[in-house]
Amino acid sequence: MIIRKALFAAALLATCAAPVAAQDAHTPVLAPATAQPERIVLNLTADTAHEMAITWRSAPGLAGLVQYARATPGPDFVKDPATQAAITDDATFAVEEDPAFSAAYHSAVLTGLEPDTVYAYRVGDGTRWSEWFQFRTAAVEARPFRFIYMGDMQNQVLSEASRTLRMAFRTAGDAAFTIHAGDLINHHDSDREWGEWFAAGGFLYAQTPQMPTPGNHEYVKDQNARAGSSINGQWRRQFTLPENGPSSVPEALETYWYTDYQGLRLISIDAPQLDRNEAERAATVAWLDDLLSNNPNRWTVIFLHFPLFSSDPDRDNPKVRAALKPLIDKYGVDLVLQGHDHGYARGAIGPDGPSADDAGATYVVSVAGPKMYEVADLAWARRTAERTQAYQIIDVAGTDLVYRAYDATGELLDSMQLQKP
């Protein structure tokens, strides 16, 4: 008996010590939409004090409804909620895992809300409902708030990038919204990868608005498009973003957009379109010029995927820089938050070049996921880091803007403060 136990133990040790075949990093597994509401996400609209956009999906053939009410300390808000029908796109379209994928995508914009007020809501089809979530509308006037900035999640989104996102919410659980600087996923049309992105945030996306700008990995080659590529089929189905981009550029719908939040103007620049769409670049620059010249807010943040100033020695985006930097300098943009280069760098650059005293806009490149590139010895950067997953918290309070970057373990990586009388 003792010998047999010893033999069994030896066999077990040999099994544990044997090398395990690495799992394919990209194994397409289709996740069919369910009857229960899923992938629920909030988005800000152009009127952050009085509106909120809600998007989710379900199995095809189901209706979409939102019930909502002003939240109360106790459970009485559930007694008489308002009900609003969603717009439903009962779609069949190709995804990487299935050429005829079907799901019902629901979107609703709640309007007429009271400023600076907590609302509870749930979504469903009238029979099957989600849990009740809560959100707060913005105040009409400038008030202190904070938001989260994430670089590319892109690879191993659920297994490795999720920790960065979740640490960001652990650090700033009261964030008003989160911005994503493109490349949310790796394969633009992979429903599995989009499922990972939604699983990484889970209920956090349903209570804190997520505000993405597209990266090159959200685009598909398309010879019929003027830029030679077009946004993937899931983008507008999964998000309900402000439709206030350049009106003459149909490709810009819900990719270029802006919104004002308590004293800050936030502008999404569709970097792949700006880089590739030669025919419409002048129109998008004119749109941005108008936004910056007619800006009632103290603070201005632009975010986009392709950096104007790269952290990687072998990457550069001269078309994007030539289009945007003159306006950034002219109108005194405060922050330019970027992705794409899979490293960390932060520095101030004015009309005459890098600035030691933070004169000029502050440019940041950051990455949230595990894919890493080399970071060069950068003349423009005050702080750099290689092989570092990071998240950023920006606090806006009157004349002060405080920027802090943290690594994925929650350790402070970088910080700086701007003041604007």
C-alpha positions in Angstrom: 0.0 0.0 0.0 2.8 2.4 0.9 4.6 1.5 -2.4 1.5 2.2 -4.5 1.0 5.5 -2.8 4.6 6.4 -3.5 4.2 5.4 -7.1 1.0 7.5 -7.4 2.7 10.5 -5.8 5.6 10.2 -8.3 3.3 10.0 -11.2 1.4 13.1 -9.9 4.6 15.1 -9.6 5.7 14.0 -13.1 2.3 15.2 -14.4 2.6 18.6 -12.7 6.1 19.1 -13.9 5.3 18.2 -17.5 5.2 21.3 -19.8 1.6 22.4 -20.6 0.9 23.4 -24.2 0.3 27.1 -24.4 -3.2 28.1 -25.3 -3.6 29.9 -28.5 -3.8 33.6 -27.7 -6.6 34.0 -30.3 -8.9 31.0 -30.4 -12.2 32.2 -31.9 -15.1 31.0 -29.7 -18.5 32.4 -30.5 -20.6 33.7 -27.6 -24.2 33.8 -28.8 -26.3 36.7 -27.5 -28.6 35.6 -24.7 -32.2 36.4 -23.8 -31.0 38.1 -20.7 -29.7 41.7 -21.3 -25.9 41.8 -21.6 -23.0 44.0 -22.5 -24.7 47.0 -20.9 -22.8 50.3 -21.3 -23.4 54.0 -20.5 -22.2 56.8 -22.8 -22.3 60.5 -22.3 -24.2 62.6 -24.9 -23.6 66.2 -25.9 -25.8 67.3 -23.1 -24.2 65.7 -20.0 -26.5 67.5 -17.5 -29.8 66.4 -18.9 -29.2 63.1 -20.8 -27.6 59.7 -20.7 -27.2 57.0 -23.4 -27.6 53.3 -22.6 -26.7 50.5 -25.0 -26.9 46.7 -24.6 -27.6 43.6 -26.6 -29.8 40.5 -26.3 -30.8 37.5 -28.4 -32.4 38.4 -31.7 -36.1 39.0 -31.9 -36.4 40.6 -28.4 -37.6 44.2 -27.7 -35.6 46.7 -25.7 -37.0 48.7 -22.8 -35.5 51.0 -20.2 -37.1 51.7 -16.9 -35.6 54.5 -14.8 -36.4 56.7 -11.9 -34.7 59.3 -9.7 -32.9 57.2 -7.1 -34.0 57.2 -3.5 -32.1 56.1 -0.3 -34.7 53.3 0.0 -36.3 50.9 -2.5 -39.4 53.1 -3.2 -37.9 54.2 -6.6 -39.0 50.9 -8.1 -42.7 51.6 -7.5 -43.4 53.9 -10.4 -40.5 54.1 -12.8 -40.7 55.7 -16.3 -40.5 53.3 -19.2 -38.8 54.2 -22.5 -38.6 52.0 -25.6 -35.1 51.6 -27.1 -34.2 51.7 -30.7 -33.4 48.1 -31.7 -31.1 47.0 -34.5 -32.0 43.3 -34.9 -28.9 42.7 -36.9 -27.3 39.8 -38.9 -23.8 40.6 -39.9 -20.4 39.0 -40.3 -18.1 38.6 -37.3 -14.8 36.8 -37.3 -16.3 33.7 -35.8 -19.5 33.6 -37.8 -20.3 35.1 -41.2 -24.0 35.3 -40.2 -24.0 36.4 -36.6 -27.3 37.6 -35.1 -28.1 39.7 -32.1 -30.4 42.5 -31.1 -28.6 45.7 -30.2 -30.6 48.2 -28.2 -29.9 51.9 -27.6 -31.8 54.5 -25.7 -31.0 58.1 -24.8 -32.8 59.3 -21.7 -33.6 63.0 -22.0 -35.1 65.7 -19.7 -33.1 64.5 -16.7 -32.3 66.8 -13.8 -28.7 68.0 -13.5 -26.4 66.6 -10.8 -28.9 63.9 -9.9 -28.6 60.2 -9.3 -30.9 58.0 -11.4 -31.5 54.2 -11.2 -32.3 52.2 -14.3 -32.6 48.7 -15.6 -32.9 47.3 -19.2 -34.8 44.4 -20.6 -37.6 43.2 -22.8 -40.5 43.6 -20.3 -40.1 40.1 -18.9 -36.3 39.6 -18.5 -34.6 42.5 -16.8 -31.1 43.4 -15.7 -30.4 44.5 -12.1 -30.9 48.1 -11.2 -27.9 50.3 -11.9 -27.2 53.9 -11.0 -25.6 56.9 -12.6 -25.3 60.6 -11.9 -25.9 63.4 -14.4 -23.4 66.3 -14.7 -23.9 69.6 -13.1 -24.7 72.5 -15.4 -21.9 74.7 -14.0 -18.2 73.9 -13.5 -17.7 71.7 -10.5 -14.8 69.4 -9.4 -14.8 65.9 -10.9 -12.3 63.3 -12.0 -12.1 60.9 -14.9 -10.1 57.9 -16.0 -7.9 57.7 -19.1 -6.9 54.2 -20.5 -4.5 53.5 -23.3 -4.8 50.4 -25.5 -6.3 47.3 -23.8 -6.2 45.4 -27.1 -4.5 42.1 -26.2 -5.4 39.4 -23.6 -8.1 41.9 -22.7 -9.9 39.8 -20.0 -6.9 37.8 -18.7 -4.3 40.6 -18.4 -5.7 44.0 -19.4 -8.7 43.8 -17.0 -6.5 44.2 -13.9 -5.4 47.7 -15.1 -9.0 48.8 -15.7 -10.2 47.4 -12.4 -7.3 49.0 -10.4 -8.3 52.3 -12.0 -11.8 52.0 -10.6 -10.3 50.9 -7.2 -8.3 54.1 -7.2 -11.1 56.4 -8.6 -14.4 54.6 -8.1 -16.1 58.0 -8.2 -14.9 58.8 -11.7 -17.4 60.7 -13.8 -16.4 58.8 -16.9 -13.6 56.8 -18.6 -12.0 57.6 -21.9 -10.3 54.8 -24.0 -7.7 56.0 -26.5 -8.4 53.3 -29.2 -7.6 49.7 -29.8 -10.0 48.4 -27.3 -9.6 45.0 -28.9 -7.2 43.4 -31.4 -9.3 41.9 -34.2 -11.9 44.5 -35.1 -14.7 42.1 -35.8 -14.1 39.4 -33.2 -17.2 39.0 -31.1 -15.1 36.9 -28.6 -12.7 39.8 -28.1 -15.6 42.3 -27.7 -17.0 39.9 -25.2 -13.7 40.0 -23.3 -13.8 43.9 -23.3 -17.3 43.9 -21.8 -16.4 41.2 -19.3 -13.3 43.1 -18.2 -15.5 46.1 -17.1 -18.7 44.2 -16.2 -21.1 46.3 -14.1 -18.6 49.2 -14.0 -19.5 50.0 -17.6 -23.2 50.1 -16.7 -22.7 52.7 -13.9 -19.8 54.9 -15.3 -20.0 56.2 -18.9 -17.3 54.8 -21.2 -16.1 57.2 -23.9 -14.0 55.5 -26.6 -12.2 56.9 -29.6 -11.3 54.3 -32.4 -7.9 53.0 -33.0 -6.6 51.2 -36.1 -7.7 47.9 -34.7 -11.3 49.0 -34.8 -11.1 49.5 -38.5 -11.4 47.0 -41.4 -9.8 47.3 -44.8 -12.6 48.5 -47.2 -11.7 49.4 -50.8 -15.1 51.2 -51.1 -14.3 53.6 -48.3 -12.4 56.8 -49.2 -9.8 56.1 -46.5 -9.5 52.5 -47.7 -10.9 51.3 -44.4 -14.2 51.6 -42.4 -15.2 51.3 -38.8 -16.1 47.8 -37.8 -19.8 46.7 -37.7 -19.9 46.5 -33.9 -18.8 50.1 -33.1 -22.1 52.0 -33.6 -24.1 49.0 -32.5 -22.3 48.7 -29.1 -21.9 52.4 -28.3 -24.2 55.4 -28.5 -21.8 58.3 -28.7 -22.5 62.0 -29.5 -23.3 62.5 -33.2 -21.7 66.0 -33.5 -18.6 65.3 -35.6 -17.9 67.1 -38.8 -21.2 67.0 -40.7 -19.6 66.7 -44.1 -17.7 63.6 -43.2 -20.1 60.6 -43.0 -17.3 58.3 -41.9 -16.9 60.4 -38.8 -20.3 59.6 -37.2 -19.7 58.6 -33.6 -15.9 58.5 -34.0 -15.2 62.2 -34.1 -17.3 63.8 -31.3 -17.2 66.2 -28.4 -19.0 66.9 -25.1 -18.7 69.4 -22.3 -18.5 68.2 -18.7 -18.5 70.7 -15.7 -15.9 73.1 -17.1 -14.1 70.7 -19.5 -14.4 70.2 -23.2 -13.6 66.7 -24.2 -12.9 66.0 -27.9 -12.5 62.7 -29.7 -10.3 62.7 -32.8 -10.7 59.7 -35.1 -6.9 59.3 -35.8 -7.2 56.5 -38.4 -9.6 58.6 -40.5 -7.5 61.8 -40.0 -4.4 60.0 -41.1 -5.9 58.1 -44.1 -8.8 60.1 -45.4 -7.0 62.8 -47.4 -10.2 63.9 -49.1 -11.8 65.0 -45.8 -8.9 66.1 -43.7 -9.5 69.8 -44.3 -13.1 69.5 -43.2 -12.2 67.7 -40.0 -9.6 70.3 -39.2 -12.1 73.1 -39.8 -14.5 71.3 -37.5 -11.9 71.2 -34.7 -10.9 74.8 -35.3 -14.6 75.9 -34.7 -14.8 73.7 -31.5 -11.6 75.3 -30.1 -12.4 78.9 -31.1 -15.9 78.7 -29.6 -15.1 77.0 -26.3 -16.7 78.3 -23.1 -14.9 75.9 -20.9 -11.7 76.6 -18.9 -10.1 73.2 -19.7 -9.7 71.3 -23.0 -8.7 67.7 -23.5 -8.2 66.1 -26.9 -7.8 62.3 -27.1 -6.9 60.1 -30.0 -5.2 56.9 -30.9 -2.1 57.9 -33.1 0.3 60.0 -31.0 1.4 63.4 -32.3 4.7 62.5 -30.6 5.6 58.9 -30.4 7.2 56.9 -27.6 8.6 54.3 -30.0 11.7 55.2 -32.0 10.4 53.6 -35.2 6.9 55.1 -35.2 5.7 58.5 -36.4 2.5 60.2 -37.5 3.4 63.3 -39.4 0.0 63.8 -41.1 -1.8 63.7 -37.7 0.8 66.1 -36.2 0.7 68.5 -39.1 -3.1 68.6 -39.0 -3.6 69.0 -35.2 -0.6 70.7 -33.6 -1.1 74.2 -35.0 -4.6 74.3 -33.5 -3.5 72.8 -30.2 -0.9 75.5 -29.9 -3.2 78.3 -31.2 -6.0 77.6 -28.8 -4.0 76.4 -25.7 -5.3 72.9 -25.5 -4.3 71.5 -22.1 -4.0 67.7 -22.5 -3.5 65.5 -25.5 -4.1 61.9 -24.4 -3.0 59.1 -26.8 -2.5 55.4 -27.3 -1.1 53.1 -30.0 2.6 53.0 -29.0 2.4 50.5 -26.0 4.7 52.4 -23.7 4.5 55.4 -21.3 5.7 58.9 -22.0 4.6 62.4 -20.7 5.9 65.8 -21.6 4.9 69.4 -22.5 5.4 70.7 -26.1 4.7 74.3 -27.1 5.0 76.0 -30.5 8.8 76.1 -30.2 9.2 72.5 -29.1 9.6 70.7 -25.8 9.1 72.9 -22.7 10.8 72.4 -19.3 8.3 74.5 -17.5 5.2 72.8 -18.9 4.4 75.7 -21.3 2.3 74.3 -24.1 0.0 71.3 -24.2 0.9 68.2 -22.2 1.1 65.1 -24.4 0.8 61.6 -22.9 1.2 58.1 -24.4 0.0 55.2 -22.3 -0.9 51.5 -22.6 -3.3 49.5 -20.4 -2.8 46.0 -21.9 0.1 43.6 -21.9 1.5 44.2 -25.4 4.7 46.3 -25.0 7.0 48.3 -27.4 10.3 49.9 -26.9 10.3 53.4 -25.4 13.0 55.7 -26.9 15.2 58.2 -25.2 12.8 61.1 -25.8 13.7 64.7 -25.9 10.1 65.8 -25.4 9.2 63.6 -22.4 9.6 64.5 -18.8 8.8 61.0 -17.7 8.9 57.6 -19.5 8.4 54.0 -18.6 8.9 50.7 -20.5 7.0 47.5 -20.0 4.5 49.1 -17.8 0.7 48.7 -17.9 -0.8 52.0 -16.6 -3.9 53.9 -15.9 -4.4 57.6 -15.4 -6.6 59.7 -13.1 -7.3 63.3 -14.0 -8.8 65.6 -11.4 -10.4 68.9 -12.6 -11.2 71.4 -9.9 -11.7 75.1 -10.9 -8.3 76.6 -11.7 -6.4 73.4 -11.1 -6.0 70.2 -13.1 -4.1 67.4 -11.5 -2.8 64.4 -13.6 -1.6 61.2 -12.0 -0.5 58.0 -13.7 -0.4 54.7 -11.8 1.1 51.3 -12.8 -1.1 48.3 -12.8 -0.2 47.4 -9.2 -1.6 50.8 -8.0 1.9 52.5 -7.5 2.2 56.1 -8.5 4.1 56.3 -11.7 3.9 60.0 -12.6 2.1 63.2 -11.7 1.9 66.8 -12.6 -0.4 69.8 -12.0 -1.6 72.5 -14.3 -3.1 75.8 -13.1 -5.1 78.2 -15.2 -6.3 81.4 -13.6 
